[in-house]
Amino acid sequence: MAIQAGLLGRMSLTFFNREAHNKGQPPRSSKPLCIQHYHPWSLKRESRLIQIMEHHNHPWEVIFRTEGRVFQKPFPRFSEVVDTFLENGCQRILDLGCGSGRHTVHLAKAGFMPIGMDISYSGLQMTRAWLLSEKLEAGTVLADMREPFPFRDETFDAVFSTQVIHHAFLAKIRGSIQEIWRVMSSNALAFITVSARMDRGEKVEMVEPGTFVPLTGSEAGLPHHIFSEKEWKKELNTFQIIDISIRAEGKVMTSLVRKL
Ligand SMILES: C[S@@+](CC[C@H](N)C(=O)[O-])C[C@H]1O[C@@H](n2cnc3c(N)ncnc32)[C@H](O)[C@@H]1O
């Protein structure tokens, strides 16, 4: 039932403050997201249930289930990125790996039409509860970024993804980057952050060049690919790179790119 309710929530999305938030730019996407933006397989109830069962022990599902909303305030560059999205007339935004919703909620508050996608059912439930408590509307989708995304080509004006896509083997990350590109409309923007180093002193095993699996702690068993600036630039070669920088004492690589 919860899945069907979520689906209906997505189908009835409406715009917020469309005029106010565009700063004079014409809106890029004049229609609300509706059912034809989703791939048919994403609407099959059984396949969604199987996915929930498979993802039940994903480390981040366990973190959200046991610890609740672990992130509260938006990522440090959030307001700067929001301004860039506003200046570019973005409306539909994919919050890829939305977790417990801190960015989906703040993007909805800023007047965008966000959709949060995550592998964690508990994270998505917290996102929905947070949206509800603030009387905001946004879509939430349970999906694995290592598989084709459940959206049609060119659905989004922007993608926002913080500390998510490095959680996989490199071949799968490359698939996610291709999927990000596919679901972005022409000239759309993407703000993506990835890991630039593991935590100091963390016990890890290298499972392929550049990919490490923590042996202890809440992310035990979850691959982390660590990107150098040179490697990350290479992986983004289908995009125009607007900026790339390493922050948080060398831990996080942030990037803003455009699909040409
Ligand atoms: C470090 S948290 C960041 C959450 C959120 N982006 C934020 O900044 O608050 C990593 C997130 O990536 C999600 N994630 C990890 N692997 C995923 C996958 N294969 N598909 C979709 N989401 C995934 C986790 O469930 C978790 O919400």
Ligand as a Chemical Component Dictionary entry (heavy atoms), coordinates in Angstrom:
data_LIG
# 
_chem_comp.id                   LIG 
_chem_comp.type                 NON-POLYMER 
_chem_comp.pdbx_formal_charge   0 
_chem_comp.three_letter_code    LIG 
# 
loop_
_chem_comp_atom.comp_id 
_chem_comp_atom.atom_id 
_chem_comp_atom.alt_atom_id 
_chem_comp_atom.type_symbol 
_chem_comp_atom.charge 
_chem_comp_atom.model_Cartn_x 
_chem_comp_atom.model_Cartn_y 
_chem_comp_atom.model_Cartn_z 
_chem_comp_atom.pdbx_ordinal 
LIG C1  C1  C 0  26.332 9.212  2.589  1  
LIG S1  S1  S 1  24.638 8.946  2.304  2  
LIG C2  C2  C 0  24.212 10.492 1.543  3  
LIG C3  C3  C 0  22.734 10.766 1.563  4  
LIG C4  C4  C 0  22.317 12.110 0.958  5  
LIG N1  N1  N 0  22.800 12.276 -0.380 6  
LIG C5  C5  C 0  22.778 13.242 1.825  7  
LIG O1  O1  O 0  23.746 13.909 1.476  8  
LIG O2  O2  O -1 22.153 13.439 2.877  9  
LIG C6  C6  C 0  24.656 7.815  0.917  10 
LIG C7  C7  C 0  23.298 7.545  0.339  11 
LIG O3  O3  O 0  23.454 6.794  -0.874 12 
LIG C8  C8  C 0  22.422 5.841  -0.928 13 
LIG N2  N2  N 0  22.853 4.733  -1.798 14 
LIG C9  C9  C 0  23.931 3.932  -1.624 15 
LIG N3  N3  N 0  23.980 2.999  -2.593 16 
LIG C10 C10 C 0  22.923 3.234  -3.401 17 
LIG C11 C11 C 0  22.423 2.606  -4.584 18 
LIG N4  N4  N 0  23.046 1.535  -5.111 19 
LIG N5  N5  N 0  21.330 3.113  -5.187 20 
LIG C12 C12 C 0  20.689 4.188  -4.644 21 
LIG N6  N6  N 0  21.092 4.815  -3.512 22 
LIG C13 C13 C 0  22.203 4.341  -2.897 23 
LIG C14 C14 C 0  22.270 5.409  0.522  24 
LIG O4  O4  O 0  21.076 4.725  0.790  25 
LIG C15 C15 C 0  22.385 6.745  1.231  26 
LIG O5  O5  O 0  21.144 7.385  1.330  27 
# 
loop_
_chem_comp_bond.comp_id 
_chem_comp_bond.atom_id_1 
_chem_comp_bond.atom_id_2 
_chem_comp_bond.value_order 
_chem_comp_bond.pdbx_ordinal 
LIG C1  S1  SING 1  
LIG S1  C2  SING 2  
LIG S1  C6  SING 3  
LIG C2  C3  SING 4  
LIG C3  C4  SING 5  
LIG C4  N1  SING 6  
LIG C4  C5  SING 7  
LIG C5  O1  DOUB 8  
LIG C5  O2  SING 9  
LIG C6  C7  SING 10 
LIG C7  O3  SING 11 
LIG C7  C15 SING 12 
LIG O3  C8  SING 13 
LIG C8  N2  SING 14 
LIG C8  C14 SING 15 
LIG N2  C9  SING 16 
LIG N2  C13 SING 17 
LIG C9  N3  DOUB 18 
LIG N3  C10 SING 19 
LIG C10 C11 SING 20 
LIG C10 C13 DOUB 21 
LIG C11 N4  SING 22 
LIG C11 N5  DOUB 23 
LIG N5  C12 SING 24 
LIG C12 N6  DOUB 25 
LIG N6  C13 SING 26 
LIG C14 O4  SING 27 
LIG C14 C15 SING 28 
LIG C15 O5  SING 29 
# 
